Amino acid sequence: MPSEGRCWETLQALRSSGKGRLCYHRDWLLRGEDVLEECMSLPKLSSYSGWVVDHVLPHMQENPPPSETSASPRSTSALDQPSFVPTSPIRDRAFSSASSATANGTEDKHESPHTEPLVLQSSRGSREALGQQEKLKAEHRHRAKILNLKLREAEQQRLKQVEQERLRREEGQVRLRSLYALQEEVLHLNQQLDSSDQHRDLLKVDPSAFQTRGNQLCGLISGIIRTTSENGFPTAEDQAVAERALQEMRDLLANLEQEITRAQEDRRRQDEEEARIKRQESQMQQGPEAHKESPAPSQGPGGKQIEDLQVKVQDSTMQWYQQLQDASNQCVLAFEGLTNSKDSQAKKIKMDLQKAATIPVSQISTIAGSKLKEVFDKIHSLLSGKPVQSGGRSVSVTLNPQGLDFVQYKLAEKFVKQGEEEVASHHEAAFPIAVVASGIWELHPRVGDLILAHLHKKCPYSVPFYPAFKEGMALEDYQRMLGYQVKDSKVEQQDNFLKRMSGMIRLYAAIIQLRWPYGNRQETHPHGLNHGWRWLAQILNMEPLSDVTATLLFDFLEVCGNALMKQYQVQFWKMILLIKEDYFPRIEAITSSGQMGSFIRLKQFLEKCLQHKDIPVPKGFLTSTFWRS
């Protein structure tokens, strides 16, 4: 066999061997592939095979192996030599080409018949491998480009988010600074609301309502700032809420200032009117001579002239009034030792007894009849000498010899104070307070007398009694006798005075018509409707006082007019007709244009009652359903 043929056969044998089937790549380290990754894969041409196809095979095609005849001497010499097995297809092919060139001197034009398919297959496979590699490289470049685009987009998105966050923080800081400025202004306005207390005596409205709302608005803005400081920055909605709160605070202050201005003007007019009224009252208190200048008496329903009205109360009524005041003063003297004691134990007993007497009265309400009965039983037990629980301790009037006098006095004082404050603000409260007071009065008569004494002292019109101004008396003392509160030489506002008087008259009108439902029905009322009829008759026999008489008549008739109507029937309607036809002109004659409100209210109420021949049951009256609750 020629040497070239043997080389190919050797190459074929080597290719078919185990090592020949291995793939060798010079760039495996650069590609990062595992050395043994392709050991189990099918054989394939390496990238180096292309070089062989391009450089070696063309030479072999140009120099085909010589024929067996011409090559025989050479074969003989080759047989004499050891067999040559090339270790590399490239080196063997190069060697074969060189040997062929040396032996023949010219290129052989003939090719071996079995060489051409292998060469074509190798060339085609290498080109496919190269094409696949180029395709992979192109895909890699495409993917790298897409990845770069995505990375660039992600970076742009991150920068955009950073910018948006920066803008959000800047806007949030601007809103936060604005919130702090709003809070400062709201606090300043709230301080101005608080300063309105100095005008409390002038105002017809309660400034505490404005102050409470102002505090709520301050708390609202503070809550927004506190929440945003915990969660980040305030939102546009938070800003809008705070601005609305500020606007509401401004409106509150503006409304309050308008009320103060209006009250100051009213006070000025009232001062002028009160001065005129006081001069008139002073003349009325001086005696019968003053009546000579009074207006002519009115005509009765039948045209008969009615005698002049009196100013002073009847002697019997005055004696009764004085007896009650003396009894009250004696009671105070009876427990003087307890109130003036320096002993800590006595002070503690006094405090416990006062709480035990006054707290239950403060708890009187219209929640349920059973609750009202609990309060009554507790007061009754305390006055009966039984121990009661107060402030977590057991309290009894037997702890001190003067304890009972002290409790009776403080209890009566508290009942009247509830009328002065609670009933004045909530007219319906008169009935539960009155029914408890009436029941206690029935079981403990001395408490009832003390209630009347306190009531007459604070509201002389409940007697009815117009205190006379005595020579040498200080004006402030006289004003206190009339029922006004005087603090630091300042007399309370007229509206507040009338409100307190109204509350106490309403309480009195409720007491005279109510009985404790669990008491002894065989007993008469200790201070019943007959006293209400006496009060109404006596006040109509006295000259009216501007604003005061009309107010108290309306309150009295609205509360107990229904009960008087049922009790006295025809006589009651005659009294109402007398008020309309004879007493109204007297009230109207002394009432200024700025004080006509109370007069018009009374006139409309009585005209409506006369029209319907009925006086309605007062609002808040306790029905049988209440006592079953």
Buried (B, 14 or more C-beta within 10 A) or exposed (E): EBBBBBBBEBBEEBEEEEEEBEBEBEEBEEEEEEEEEBEEEEEEBBEBBBEBBEEBBEBBBBBBBBEEEEBEEBBEEBEEEEEBEBEEBBEBBBBBBEBBBEBBEEBBEEBBEEBEEBBEEBBEBBBEBBEEEEEEEEEEEEEEEEEEEEEEEEEEEEEEEEEEEEEEEEBBEEBBEBBEEBBEBBBEBBEBBBEBEEBBBBBEBEBEEBBEBBEEBBEBBBEBBEEBEEEEBBBEEBBEBBBEBBEBBEEBBEEBBEBBEBBEEBBEBBEEBBEEBBEBBEBBBEEEEBBEEBEEBBEEEEEEEEEBBEBBBBEEBEEBBEEBBEBBEEBEEBBEEBBEBEEEEBEEBBEBBBBBBBBBBEEBBBEEBEBBBEBBBBBBBBBEEEBBEBEEEEBBBEBBEBBBBBBBBBBBBBBBBBBBBBBBEEBBBBBBBBBBBBBBBBBBEBBBBBBBBBBBBBBBBBBBBBBBBEEEEEEBEBBBBBBBBBEEEEBBBBBBBBBBBBBBBBBBBBBBBBBBBEBEEEEEBBBBBEBBBBBBEBBBBBBBBBBBBBBBBBBBBBBBBBBBBEBBEEEBBEBBEBBBEBBBEBBBEBBBEEBBEBBEBBBEBBEEBBEEEEBEEBEBBBEEEBBEE
